Amino acid sequence: MKKLLLALVVTASAPAFADVPVFNITIKDHVFSPAQTEIPANQQVKLVIDNQDATPEEFEGENFDIEKIIPGNTQASILVGPFAPGEYEFVGEFHEDTAKGELIAK
């Protein structure tokens, strides 16, 4: 029964990512790359954050209420938006001096 429920949850959530544009952001040496990512305005997008550091990082969207801890040497997918046209900053909270980035909705 648990396996059936899990299969239903996974299947039901699959369409949520199916038609969403994907943007890859890497963090290495506590720096996001690219530092600026242009995304479509008024549309939900999926960010795939690839933490290539050995240490964890907390991805935090200060203007869009997201906080996600990403362990070292792992990836995380995060659905964000839709955003009105504008600039939306994010940081790696554990290394805020260097881990800074921006989503630019156009």
Gaussian input, Z-matrix of N, CA and C with variables (Angstrom, degrees):
# hf/3-21g

backbone

0 1
 N
 C     1     B1
 C     2     B2     1     A1
 N     3     B3     2     A2     1     D1
 C     4     B4     3     A3     2     D2
 C     5     B5     4     A4     3     D3
 N     6     B6     5     A5     4     D4
 C     7     B7     6     A6     5     D5
 C     8     B8     7     A7     6     D6
 N     9     B9     8     A8     7     D7
 C    10    B10     9     A9     8     D8
 C    11    B11    10    A10     9     D9
 N    12    B12    11    A11    10    D10
 C    13    B13    12    A12    11    D11
 C    14    B14    13    A13    12    D12
 N    15    B15    14    A14    13    D13
 C    16    B16    15    A15    14    D14
 C    17    B17    16    A16    15    D15
 N    18    B18    17    A17    16    D16
 C    19    B19    18    A18    17    D17
 C    20    B20    19    A19    18    D18
 N    21    B21    20    A20    19    D19
 C    22    B22    21    A21    20    D20
 C    23    B23    22    A22    21    D21
 N    24    B24    23    A23    22    D22
 C    25    B25    24    A24    23    D23
 C    26    B26    25    A25    24    D24
 N    27    B27    26    A26    25    D25
 C    28    B28    27    A27    26    D26
 C    29    B29    28    A28    27    D27
 N    30    B30    29    A29    28    D28
 C    31    B31    30    A30    29    D29
 C    32    B32    31    A31    30    D30
 N    33    B33    32    A32    31    D31
 C    34    B34    33    A33    32    D32
 C    35    B35    34    A34    33    D33
 N    36    B36    35    A35    34    D34
 C    37    B37    36    A36    35    D35
 C    38    B38    37    A37    36    D36
 N    39    B39    38    A38    37    D37
 C    40    B40    39    A39    38    D38
 C    41    B41    40    A40    39    D39
 N    42    B42    41    A41    40    D40
 C    43    B43    42    A42    41    D41
 C    44    B44    43    A43    42    D42
 N    45    B45    44    A44    43    D43
 C    46    B46    45    A45    44    D44
 C    47    B47    46    A46    45    D45
 N    48    B48    47    A47    46    D46
 C    49    B49    48    A48    47    D47
 C    50    B50    49    A49    48    D48
 N    51    B51    50    A50    49    D49
 C    52    B52    51    A51    50    D50
 C    53    B53    52    A52    51    D51
 N    54    B54    53    A53    52    D52
 C    55    B55    54    A54    53    D53
 C    56    B56    55    A55    54    D54
 N    57    B57    56    A56    55    D55
 C    58    B58    57    A57    56    D56
 C    59    B59    58    A58    57    D57
 N    60    B60    59    A59    58    D58
 C    61    B61    60    A60    59    D59
 C    62    B62    61    A61    60    D60
 N    63    B63    62    A62    61    D61
 C    64    B64    63    A63    62    D62
 C    65    B65    64    A64    63    D63
 N    66    B66    65    A65    64    D64
 C    67    B67    66    A66    65    D65
 C    68    B68    67    A67    66    D66
 N    69    B69    68    A68    67    D67
 C    70    B70    69    A69    68    D68
 C    71    B71    70    A70    69    D69
 N    72    B72    71    A71    70    D70
 C    73    B73    72    A72    71    D71
 C    74    B74    73    A73    72    D72
 N    75    B75    74    A74    73    D73
 C    76    B76    75    A75    74    D74
 C    77    B77    76    A76    75    D75
 N    78    B78    77    A77    76    D76
 C    79    B79    78    A78    77    D77
 C    80    B80    79    A79    78    D78
 N    81    B81    80    A80    79    D79
 C    82    B82    81    A81    80    D80
 C    83    B83    82    A82    81    D81
 N    84    B84    83    A83    82    D82
 C    85    B85    84    A84    83    D83
 C    86    B86    85    A85    84    D84
 N    87    B87    86    A86    85    D85
 C    88    B88    87    A87    86    D86
 C    89    B89    88    A88    87    D87
 N    90    B90    89    A89    88    D88
 C    91    B91    90    A90    89    D89
 C    92    B92    91    A91    90    D90
 N    93    B93    92    A92    91    D91
 C    94    B94    93    A93    92    D92
 C    95    B95    94    A94    93    D93
 N    96    B96    95    A95    94    D94
 C    97    B97    96    A96    95    D95
 C    98    B98    97    A97    96    D96
 N    99    B99    98    A98    97    D97
 C   100   B100    99    A99    98    D98
 C   101   B101   100   A100    99    D99
 N   102   B102   101   A101   100   D100
 C   103   B103   102   A102   101   D101
 C   104   B104   103   A103   102   D102
 N   105   B105   104   A104   103   D103
 C   106   B106   105   A105   104   D104
 C   107   B107   106   A106   105   D105
 N   108   B108   107   A107   106   D106
 C   109   B109   108   A108   107   D107
 C   110   B110   109   A109   108   D108
 N   111   B111   110   A110   109   D109
 C   112   B112   111   A111   110   D110
 C   113   B113   112   A112   111   D111
 N   114   B114   113   A113   112   D112
 C   115   B115   114   A114   113   D113
 C   116   B116   115   A115   114   D114
 N   117   B117   116   A116   115   D115
 C   118   B118   117   A117   116   D116
 C   119   B119   118   A118   117   D117
 N   120   B120   119   A119   118   D118
 C   121   B121   120   A120   119   D119
 C   122   B122   121   A121   120   D120
 N   123   B123   122   A122   121   D121
 C   124   B124   123   A123   122   D122
 C   125   B125   124   A124   123   D123
 N   126   B126   125   A125   124   D124
 C   127   B127   126   A126   125   D125
 C   128   B128   127   A127   126   D126
 N   129   B129   128   A128   127   D127
 C   130   B130   129   A129   128   D128
 C   131   B131   130   A130   129   D129
 N   132   B132   131   A131   130   D130
 C   133   B133   132   A132   131   D131
 C   134   B134   133   A133   132   D132
 N   135   B135   134   A134   133   D133
 C   136   B136   135   A135   134   D134
 C   137   B137   136   A136   135   D135
 N   138   B138   137   A137   136   D136
 C   139   B139   138   A138   137   D137
 C   140   B140   139   A139   138   D138
 N   141   B141   140   A140   139   D139
 C   142   B142   141   A141   140   D140
 C   143   B143   142   A142   141   D141
 N   144   B144   143   A143   142   D142
 C   145   B145   144   A144   143   D143
 C   146   B146   145   A145   144   D144
 N   147   B147   146   A146   145   D145
 C   148   B148   147   A147   146   D146
 C   149   B149   148   A148   147   D147
 N   150   B150   149   A149   148   D148
 C   151   B151   150   A150   149   D149
 C   152   B152   151   A151   150   D150
 N   153   B153   152   A152   151   D151
 C   154   B154   153   A153   152   D152
 C   155   B155   154   A154   153   D153
 N   156   B156   155   A155   154   D154
 C   157   B157   156   A156   155   D155
 C   158   B158   157   A157   156   D156
 N   159   B159   158   A158   157   D157
 C   160   B160   159   A159   158   D158
 C   161   B161   160   A160   159   D159
 N   162   B162   161   A161   160   D160
 C   163   B163   162   A162   161   D161
 C   164   B164   163   A163   162   D162
 N   165   B165   164   A164   163   D163
 C   166   B166   165   A165   164   D164
 C   167   B167   166   A166   165   D165
 N   168   B168   167   A167   166   D166
 C   169   B169   168   A168   167   D167
 C   170   B170   169   A169   168   D168
 N   171   B171   170   A170   169   D169
 C   172   B172   171   A171   170   D170
 C   173   B173   172   A172   171   D171
 N   174   B174   173   A173   172   D172
 C   175   B175   174   A174   173   D173
 C   176   B176   175   A175   174   D174
 N   177   B177   176   A176   175   D175
 C   178   B178   177   A177   176   D176
 C   179   B179   178   A178   177   D177
 N   180   B180   179   A179   178   D178
 C   181   B181   180   A180   179   D179
 C   182   B182   181   A181   180   D180
 N   183   B183   182   A182   181   D181
 C   184   B184   183   A183   182   D182
 C   185   B185   184   A184   183   D183
 N   186   B186   185   A185   184   D184
 C   187   B187   186   A186   185   D185
 C   188   B188   187   A187   186   D186
 N   189   B189   188   A188   187   D187
 C   190   B190   189   A189   188   D188
 C   191   B191   190   A190   189   D189
 N   192   B192   191   A191   190   D190
 C   193   B193   192   A192   191   D191
 C   194   B194   193   A193   192   D192
 N   195   B195   194   A194   193   D193
 C   196   B196   195   A195   194   D194
 C   197   B197   196   A196   195   D195
 N   198   B198   197   A197   196   D196
 C   199   B199   198   A198   197   D197
 C   200   B200   199   A199   198   D198
 N   201   B201   200   A200   199   D199
 C   202   B202   201   A201   200   D200
 C   203   B203   202   A202   201   D201
 N   204   B204   203   A203   202   D202
 C   205   B205   204   A204   203   D203
 C   206   B206   205   A205   204   D204
 N   207   B207   206   A206   205   D205
 C   208   B208   207   A207   206   D206
 C   209   B209   208   A208   207   D207
 N   210   B210   209   A209   208   D208
 C   211   B211   210   A210   209   D209
 C   212   B212   211   A211   210   D210
 N   213   B213   212   A212   211   D211
 C   214   B214   213   A213   212   D212
 C   215   B215   214   A214   213   D213
 N   216   B216   215   A215   214   D214
 C   217   B217   216   A216   215   D215
 C   218   B218   217   A217   216   D216
 N   219   B219   218   A218   217   D217
 C   220   B220   219   A219   218   D218
 C   221   B221   220   A220   219   D219
 N   222   B222   221   A221   220   D220
 C   223   B223   222   A222   221   D221
 C   224   B224   223   A223   222   D222
 N   225   B225   224   A224   223   D223
 C   226   B226   225   A225   224   D224
 C   227   B227   226   A226   225   D225
 N   228   B228   227   A227   226   D226
 C   229   B229   228   A228   227   D227
 C   230   B230   229   A229   228   D228
 N   231   B231   230   A230   229   D229
 C   232   B232   231   A231   230   D230
 C   233   B233   232   A232   231   D231
 N   234   B234   233   A233   232   D232
 C   235   B235   234   A234   233   D233
 C   236   B236   235   A235   234   D234
 N   237   B237   236   A236   235   D235
 C   238   B238   237   A237   236   D236
 C   239   B239   238   A238   237   D237
 N   240   B240   239   A239   238   D238
 C   241   B241   240   A240   239   D239
 C   242   B242   241   A241   240   D240
 N   243   B243   242   A242   241   D241
 C   244   B244   243   A243   242   D242
 C   245   B245   244   A244   243   D243
 N   246   B246   245   A245   244   D244
 C   247   B247   246   A246   245   D245
 C   248   B248   247   A247   246   D246
 N   249   B249   248   A248   247   D247
 C   250   B250   249   A249   248   D248
 C   251   B251   250   A250   249   D249
 N   252   B252   251   A251   250   D250
 C   253   B253   252   A252   251   D251
 C   254   B254   253   A253   252   D252
 N   255   B255   254   A254   253   D253
 C   256   B256   255   A255   254   D254
 C   257   B257   256   A256   255   D255
 N   258   B258   257   A257   256   D256
 C   259   B259   258   A258   257   D257
 C   260   B260   259   A259   258   D258
 N   261   B261   260   A260   259   D259
 C   262   B262   261   A261   260   D260
 C   263   B263   262   A262   261   D261
 N   264   B264   263   A263   262   D262
 C   265   B265   264   A264   263   D263
 C   266   B266   265   A265   264   D264
 N   267   B267   266   A266   265   D265
 C   268   B268   267   A267   266   D266
 C   269   B269   268   A268   267   D267
 N   270   B270   269   A269   268   D268
 C   271   B271   270   A270   269   D269
 C   272   B272   271   A271   270   D270
 N   273   B273   272   A272   271   D271
 C   274   B274   273   A273   272   D272
 C   275   B275   274   A274   273   D273
 N   276   B276   275   A275   274   D274
 C   277   B277   276   A276   275   D275
 C   278   B278   277   A277   276   D276
 N   279   B279   278   A278   277   D277
 C   280   B280   279   A279   278   D278
 C   281   B281   280   A280   279   D279
 N   282   B282   281   A281   280   D280
 C   283   B283   282   A282   281   D281
 C   284   B284   283   A283   282   D282
 N   285   B285   284   A284   283   D283
 C   286   B286   285   A285   284   D284
 C   287   B287   286   A286   285   D285
 N   288   B288   287   A287   286   D286
 C   289   B289   288   A288   287   D287
 C   290   B290   289   A289   288   D288
 N   291   B291   290   A290   289   D289
 C   292   B292   291   A291   290   D290
 C   293   B293   292   A292   291   D291
 N   294   B294   293   A293   292   D292
 C   295   B295   294   A294   293   D293
 C   296   B296   295   A295   294   D294
 N   297   B297   296   A296   295   D295
 C   298   B298   297   A297   296   D296
 C   299   B299   298   A298   297   D297
 N   300   B300   299   A299   298   D298
 C   301   B301   300   A300   299   D299
 C   302   B302   301   A301   300   D300
 N   303   B303   302   A302   301   D301
 C   304   B304   303   A303   302   D302
 C   305   B305   304   A304   303   D303
 N   306   B306   305   A305   304   D304
 C   307   B307   306   A306   305   D305
 C   308   B308   307   A307   306   D306
 N   309   B309   308   A308   307   D307
 C   310   B310   309   A309   308   D308
 C   311   B311   310   A310   309   D309
 N   312   B312   311   A311   310   D310
 C   313   B313   312   A312   311   D311
 C   314   B314   313   A313   312   D312
 N   315   B315   314   A314   313   D313
 C   316   B316   315   A315   314   D314
 C   317   B317   316   A316   315   D315

   B1=1.4440
   B2=1.5295
   B3=1.3446
   B4=1.4616
   B5=1.5181
   B6=1.3419
   B7=1.4599
   B8=1.5251
   B9=1.3275
   B10=1.4499
   B11=1.5252
   B12=1.3251
   B13=1.4591
   B14=1.5202
   B15=1.3309
   B16=1.4596
   B17=1.5259
   B18=1.3147
   B19=1.4651
   B20=1.5233
   B21=1.3342
   B22=1.4571
   B23=1.5163
   B24=1.3172
   B25=1.4612
   B26=1.5204
   B27=1.3240
   B28=1.4590
   B29=1.5273
   B30=1.3095
   B31=1.4567
   B32=1.5274
   B33=1.3080
   B34=1.4553
   B35=1.5199
   B36=1.3318
   B37=1.4593
   B38=1.5239
   B39=1.3168
   B40=1.4649
   B41=1.5223
   B42=1.3427
   B43=1.4700
   B44=1.5208
   B45=1.3088
   B46=1.4582
   B47=1.5237
   B48=1.3342
   B49=1.4595
   B50=1.5294
   B51=1.3157
   B52=1.4642
   B53=1.5217
   B54=1.3167
   B55=1.4664
   B56=1.5271
   B57=1.2968
   B58=1.4534
   B59=1.5254
   B60=1.3419
   B61=1.4652
   B62=1.5405
   B63=1.3237
   B64=1.4593
   B65=1.5237
   B66=1.3346
   B67=1.4654
   B68=1.5151
   B69=1.3268
   B70=1.4639
   B71=1.5207
   B72=1.3271
   B73=1.4643
   B74=1.5183
   B75=1.3177
   B76=1.4611
   B77=1.5201
   B78=1.3188
   B79=1.4619
   B80=1.5244
   B81=1.3310
   B82=1.4664
   B83=1.5208
   B84=1.3121
   B85=1.4680
   B86=1.5264
   B87=1.3352
   B88=1.4664
   B89=1.5301
   B90=1.3462
   B91=1.4678
   B92=1.5287
   B93=1.3379
   B94=1.4598
   B95=1.5173
   B96=1.3396
   B97=1.4566
   B98=1.5321
   B99=1.3144
   B100=1.4577
   B101=1.5271
   B102=1.3207
   B103=1.4651
   B104=1.5290
   B105=1.3289
   B106=1.4630
   B107=1.5189
   B108=1.3211
   B109=1.4571
   B110=1.5210
   B111=1.3261
   B112=1.4597
   B113=1.5243
   B114=1.3352
   B115=1.4584
   B116=1.5243
   B117=1.3370
   B118=1.4627
   B119=1.5278
   B120=1.3180
   B121=1.4654
   B122=1.5277
   B123=1.3107
   B124=1.4650
   B125=1.5234
   B126=1.3385
   B127=1.4586
   B128=1.5228
   B129=1.3093
   B130=1.4569
   B131=1.5283
   B132=1.3390
   B133=1.4594
   B134=1.5231
   B135=1.3201
   B136=1.4645
   B137=1.5236
   B138=1.3232
   B139=1.4595
   B140=1.5190
   B141=1.3152
   B142=1.4554
   B143=1.5208
   B144=1.3243
   B145=1.4574
   B146=1.5175
   B147=1.3265
   B148=1.4648
   B149=1.5226
   B150=1.3172
   B151=1.4681
   B152=1.5236
   B153=1.3192
   B154=1.4592
   B155=1.5232
   B156=1.3282
   B157=1.4678
   B158=1.5283
   B159=1.3085
   B160=1.4667
   B161=1.5275
   B162=1.3160
   B163=1.4666
   B164=1.5257
   B165=1.3241
   B166=1.4669
   B167=1.5253
   B168=1.3105
   B169=1.4546
   B170=1.5169
   B171=1.3242
   B172=1.4582
   B173=1.5223
   B174=1.3254
   B175=1.4606
   B176=1.5213
   B177=1.3270
   B178=1.4667
   B179=1.5125
   B180=1.3247
   B181=1.4546
   B182=1.5124
   B183=1.3047
   B184=1.4602
   B185=1.5218
   B186=1.3088
   B187=1.4630
   B188=1.5216
   B189=1.3443
   B190=1.4609
   B191=1.5200
   B192=1.3204
   B193=1.4549
   B194=1.5317
   B195=1.3269
   B196=1.4624
   B197=1.5222
   B198=1.3141
   B199=1.4622
   B200=1.5206
   B201=1.3204
   B202=1.4603
   B203=1.5224
   B204=1.3266
   B205=1.4596
   B206=1.5209
   B207=1.3366
   B208=1.4575
   B209=1.5198
   B210=1.3378
   B211=1.4663
   B212=1.5322
   B213=1.3229
   B214=1.4532
   B215=1.5130
   B216=1.3296
   B217=1.4619
   B218=1.5228
   B219=1.3406
   B220=1.4648
   B221=1.5189
   B222=1.3273
   B223=1.4628
   B224=1.5191
   B225=1.3184
   B226=1.4593
   B227=1.5236
   B228=1.3184
   B229=1.4649
   B230=1.5166
   B231=1.3212
   B232=1.4642
   B233=1.5175
   B234=1.3321
   B235=1.4602
   B236=1.5175
   B237=1.3272
   B238=1.4615
   B239=1.5271
   B240=1.3218
   B241=1.4487
   B242=1.5117
   B243=1.3212
   B244=1.4669
   B245=1.5316
   B246=1.3333
   B247=1.4527
   B248=1.5217
   B249=1.3113
   B250=1.4606
   B251=1.5306
   B252=1.3280
   B253=1.4618
   B254=1.5386
   B255=1.3211
   B256=1.4591
   B257=1.5117
   B258=1.3087
   B259=1.4671
   B260=1.5238
   B261=1.3172
   B262=1.4594
   B263=1.5212
   B264=1.3117
   B265=1.4636
   B266=1.5211
   B267=1.3267
   B268=1.4542
   B269=1.5206
   B270=1.3213
   B271=1.4687
   B272=1.5143
   B273=1.3226
   B274=1.4444
   B275=1.5169
   B276=1.3045
   B277=1.4610
   B278=1.5292
   B279=1.3277
   B280=1.4624
   B281=1.5284
   B282=1.3380
   B283=1.4729
   B284=1.5295
   B285=1.3278
   B286=1.4681
   B287=1.5271
   B288=1.3333
   B289=1.4713
   B290=1.5202
   B291=1.3431
   B292=1.4645
   B293=1.5216
   B294=1.3145
   B295=1.4705
   B296=1.5276
   B297=1.3395
   B298=1.4633
   B299=1.5166
   B300=1.3118
   B301=1.4546
   B302=1.5090
   B303=1.3330
   B304=1.4553
   B305=1.5243
   B306=1.3281
   B307=1.4548
   B308=1.5189
   B309=1.3251
   B310=1.4562
   B311=1.5203
   B312=1.3264
   B313=1.4674
   B314=1.5275
   B315=1.3297
   B316=1.4750
   B317=1.5129
   A1=110.81
   A2=117.07
   A3=119.85
   A4=111.15
   A5=116.46
   A6=119.85
   A7=110.83
   A8=116.89
   A9=120.46
   A10=110.70
   A11=117.18
   A12=120.95
   A13=111.01
   A14=117.07
   A15=120.84
   A16=110.74
   A17=117.47
   A18=121.21
   A19=110.82
   A20=117.09
   A21=120.30
   A22=111.79
   A23=117.36
   A24=121.10
   A25=110.28
   A26=117.41
   A27=121.23
   A28=110.29
   A29=117.24
   A30=120.83
   A31=111.11
   A32=116.59
   A33=120.08
   A34=112.36
   A35=117.11
   A36=119.65
   A37=112.72
   A38=118.86
   A39=121.63
   A40=112.81
   A41=120.01
   A42=118.66
   A43=113.40
   A44=118.89
   A45=120.64
   A46=111.10
   A47=118.09
   A48=121.90
   A49=112.24
   A50=118.07
   A51=121.52
   A52=114.05
   A53=118.39
   A54=120.90
   A55=113.03
   A56=116.72
   A57=121.82
   A58=109.08
   A59=118.52
   A60=119.83
   A61=110.67
   A62=115.71
   A63=121.89
   A64=109.78
   A65=115.42
   A66=121.89
   A67=108.78
   A68=116.09
   A69=121.75
   A70=110.23
   A71=114.54
   A72=121.84
   A73=106.94
   A74=116.21
   A75=121.85
   A76=109.35
   A77=115.34
   A78=119.10
   A79=107.28
   A80=113.95
   A81=120.81
   A82=107.32
   A83=116.34
   A84=121.77
   A85=110.21
   A86=115.37
   A87=123.40
   A88=112.64
   A89=115.90
   A90=122.51
   A91=107.96
   A92=116.81
   A93=120.82
   A94=110.40
   A95=115.58
   A96=121.12
   A97=108.22
   A98=118.78
   A99=125.52
   A100=111.30
   A101=115.51
   A102=120.13
   A103=110.75
   A104=116.32
   A105=121.49
   A106=108.51
   A107=115.83
   A108=121.22
   A109=108.44
   A110=115.99
   A111=120.68
   A112=109.01
   A113=115.85
   A114=122.30
   A115=108.97
   A116=117.49
   A117=118.70
   A118=110.81
   A119=116.14
   A120=121.30
   A121=109.49
   A122=115.46
   A123=123.12
   A124=113.75
   A125=115.98
   A126=120.84
   A127=109.15
   A128=116.35
   A129=120.11
   A130=108.26
   A131=116.74
   A132=121.86
   A133=109.26
   A134=114.79
   A135=121.33
   A136=108.06
   A137=116.07
   A138=121.39
   A139=107.87
   A140=116.47
   A141=121.40
   A142=105.96
   A143=115.14
   A144=121.26
   A145=107.74
   A146=116.62
   A147=123.17
   A148=108.44
   A149=116.38
   A150=121.34
   A151=108.58
   A152=116.77
   A153=121.95
   A154=112.62
   A155=116.53
   A156=120.42
   A157=109.33
   A158=116.01
   A159=120.99
   A160=111.89
   A161=116.26
   A162=121.58
   A163=110.76
   A164=117.38
   A165=119.60
   A166=111.68
   A167=115.07
   A168=121.73
   A169=108.07
   A170=116.57
   A171=120.58
   A172=108.72
   A173=115.84
   A174=121.86
   A175=107.29
   A176=115.81
   A177=119.86
   A178=110.18
   A179=115.49
   A180=121.70
   A181=108.80
   A182=116.26
   A183=120.57
   A184=112.48
   A185=117.99
   A186=121.04
   A187=113.13
   A188=117.12
   A189=117.96
   A190=113.63
   A191=116.53
   A192=123.24
   A193=114.15
   A194=116.61
   A195=121.88
   A196=108.19
   A197=116.42
   A198=122.78
   A199=107.49
   A200=116.52
   A201=120.46
   A202=108.63
   A203=117.16
   A204=121.04
   A205=108.20
   A206=115.29
   A207=122.07
   A208=107.47
   A209=117.41
   A210=119.67
   A211=111.60
   A212=115.96
   A213=120.69
   A214=111.86
   A215=115.48
   A216=123.68
   A217=113.01
   A218=116.48
   A219=121.39
   A220=109.36
   A221=114.83
   A222=122.11
   A223=109.49
   A224=115.61
   A225=121.72
   A226=108.36
   A227=115.48
   A228=122.03
   A229=108.51
   A230=114.85
   A231=120.81
   A232=108.85
   A233=116.84
   A234=120.97
   A235=108.69
   A236=116.48
   A237=121.30
   A238=109.33
   A239=114.59
   A240=120.13
   A241=111.58
   A242=115.29
   A243=127.43
   A244=112.08
   A245=114.97
   A246=122.37
   A247=110.09
   A248=115.58
   A249=120.67
   A250=107.32
   A251=118.57
   A252=119.15
   A253=110.97
   A254=115.37
   A255=119.94
   A256=111.46
   A257=115.21
   A258=122.53
   A259=109.07
   A260=116.05
   A261=122.91
   A262=108.98
   A263=116.52
   A264=121.96
   A265=111.56
   A266=114.46
   A267=120.93
   A268=108.51
   A269=115.68
   A270=121.13
   A271=109.45
   A272=115.07
   A273=122.69
   A274=105.06
   A275=116.98
   A276=120.35
   A277=113.38
   A278=117.62
   A279=119.59
   A280=112.49
   A281=117.13
   A282=122.47
   A283=109.42
   A284=116.33
   A285=120.93
   A286=114.29
   A287=117.70
   A288=119.16
   A289=112.25
   A290=116.54
   A291=119.59
   A292=113.34
   A293=118.04
   A294=122.11
   A295=109.64
   A296=114.97
   A297=121.84
   A298=108.85
   A299=115.45
   A300=119.69
   A301=110.82
   A302=113.82
   A303=119.05
   A304=109.75
   A305=115.37
   A306=121.61
   A307=107.04
   A308=116.45
   A309=121.43
   A310=107.26
   A311=115.72
   A312=121.34
   A313=108.90
   A314=115.29
   A315=121.37
   A316=109.74
   D1=-41.13
   D2=179.47
   D3=-63.64
   D4=-38.72
   D5=179.52
   D6=-65.78
   D7=-39.37
   D8=178.24
   D9=-64.44
   D10=-43.78
   D11=178.52
   D12=-62.19
   D13=-43.45
   D14=177.88
   D15=-61.90
   D16=-43.26
   D17=178.91
   D18=-61.57
   D19=-40.36
   D20=178.28
   D21=-65.97
   D22=-40.68
   D23=179.22
   D24=-64.78
   D25=-46.24
   D26=179.92
   D27=-63.23
   D28=-44.04
   D29=179.80
   D30=-65.92
   D31=-41.25
   D32=-178.95
   D33=-67.87
   D34=-31.59
   D35=-178.97
   D36=-85.69
   D37=-15.67
   D38=-177.80
   D39=-56.94
   D40=-44.56
   D41=179.72
   D42=-62.28
   D43=-21.79
   D44=179.80
   D45=-60.71
   D46=-33.64
   D47=179.88
   D48=-97.21
   D49=-13.27
   D50=-168.98
   D51=-60.43
   D52=-47.10
   D53=-173.75
   D54=-107.63
   D55=21.01
   D56=-175.77
   D57=-100.34
   D58=129.91
   D59=176.35
   D60=-60.03
   D61=141.98
   D62=-177.67
   D63=-110.98
   D64=134.92
   D65=177.77
   D66=-128.13
   D67=128.09
   D68=-177.96
   D69=-97.86
   D70=131.78
   D71=176.74
   D72=-130.10
   D73=131.67
   D74=-179.73
   D75=-108.45
   D76=143.30
   D77=168.51
   D78=-118.44
   D79=123.58
   D80=-179.75
   D81=-144.36
   D82=135.12
   D83=-175.35
   D84=55.50
   D85=33.55
   D86=176.70
   D87=62.86
   D88=33.65
   D89=177.88
   D90=-133.15
   D91=132.18
   D92=176.51
   D93=-80.08
   D94=140.53
   D95=176.87
   D96=-139.94
   D97=125.51
   D98=-5.17
   D99=-70.46
   D100=155.77
   D101=178.95
   D102=-73.05
   D103=-28.32
   D104=176.81
   D105=-124.09
   D106=132.25
   D107=179.55
   D108=-126.63
   D109=121.90
   D110=178.63
   D111=-86.46
   D112=127.03
   D113=-179.27
   D114=-125.57
   D115=158.84
   D116=177.68
   D117=-71.89
   D118=137.02
   D119=176.52
   D120=-71.99
   D121=154.74
   D122=174.01
   D123=59.57
   D124=30.40
   D125=179.80
   D126=-145.89
   D127=138.44
   D128=176.11
   D129=-71.11
   D130=143.14
   D131=178.44
   D132=-133.01
   D133=159.46
   D134=176.47
   D135=-108.75
   D136=125.11
   D137=173.66
   D138=-99.97
   D139=129.28
   D140=172.97
   D141=-106.84
   D142=109.61
   D143=-178.07
   D144=-97.33
   D145=118.95
   D146=-179.19
   D147=-105.30
   D148=104.07
   D149=179.45
   D150=-86.26
   D151=103.27
   D152=-179.30
   D153=-91.46
   D154=2.30
   D155=175.37
   D156=-83.77
   D157=158.87
   D158=177.72
   D159=-76.57
   D160=-16.81
   D161=-176.98
   D162=-103.44
   D163=155.92
   D164=178.47
   D165=-71.47
   D166=160.38
   D167=174.43
   D168=-138.21
   D169=144.16
   D170=175.51
   D171=-103.07
   D172=109.01
   D173=176.68
   D174=-76.36
   D175=122.72
   D176=-177.92
   D177=-133.71
   D178=122.34
   D179=174.80
   D180=-94.11
   D181=103.10
   D182=-173.51
   D183=-64.12
   D184=-34.57
   D185=-178.36
   D186=-97.24
   D187=-1.00
   D188=-177.33
   D189=-136.26
   D190=24.90
   D191=165.99
   D192=51.98
   D193=52.38
   D194=176.11
   D195=-126.37
   D196=134.27
   D197=171.14
   D198=-138.89
   D199=125.08
   D200=-178.18
   D201=-145.66
   D202=120.69
   D203=175.19
   D204=-82.78
   D205=127.96
   D206=-179.79
   D207=-116.47
   D208=109.45
   D209=179.83
   D210=-58.15
   D211=159.07
   D212=178.33
   D213=-60.06
   D214=144.69
   D215=177.39
   D216=56.52
   D217=37.88
   D218=175.40
   D219=-137.27
   D220=172.57
   D221=175.87
   D222=-119.95
   D223=155.28
   D224=173.39
   D225=-138.91
   D226=143.18
   D227=175.40
   D228=-106.77
   D229=134.02
   D230=-176.73
   D231=-133.92
   D232=124.85
   D233=173.47
   D234=-86.02
   D235=130.31
   D236=178.49
   D237=-135.18
   D238=161.56
   D239=177.02
   D240=89.39
   D241=-174.29
   D242=5.12
   D243=-74.45
   D244=151.29
   D245=-179.59
   D246=-114.68
   D247=140.81
   D248=168.74
   D249=-67.65
   D250=157.85
   D251=176.87
   D252=-52.90
   D253=134.65
   D254=-179.82
   D255=155.91
   D256=-171.54
   D257=-177.34
   D258=-114.75
   D259=134.95
   D260=-175.52
   D261=-130.75
   D262=111.39
   D263=-176.80
   D264=-80.47
   D265=148.59
   D266=170.61
   D267=-138.55
   D268=159.58
   D269=-179.06
   D270=-139.51
   D271=162.45
   D272=164.33
   D273=-95.23
   D274=103.79
   D275=-169.84
   D276=-60.19
   D277=-28.31
   D278=-179.65
   D279=-74.96
   D280=-17.17
   D281=-179.28
   D282=-141.83
   D283=57.23
   D284=-172.95
   D285=-62.18
   D286=-23.19
   D287=-179.52
   D288=-67.05
   D289=-31.79
   D290=-175.70
   D291=-117.70
   D292=-28.86
   D293=-175.59
   D294=-90.41
   D295=86.11
   D296=-178.43
   D297=-132.03
   D298=144.30
   D299=177.85
   D300=-155.90
   D301=177.74
   D302=-175.50
   D303=-151.31
   D304=134.38
   D305=169.17
   D306=-96.69
   D307=131.85
   D308=179.41
   D309=-115.45
   D310=107.57
   D311=-179.10
   D312=-87.99
   D313=121.37
   D314=179.59
   D315=-126.87

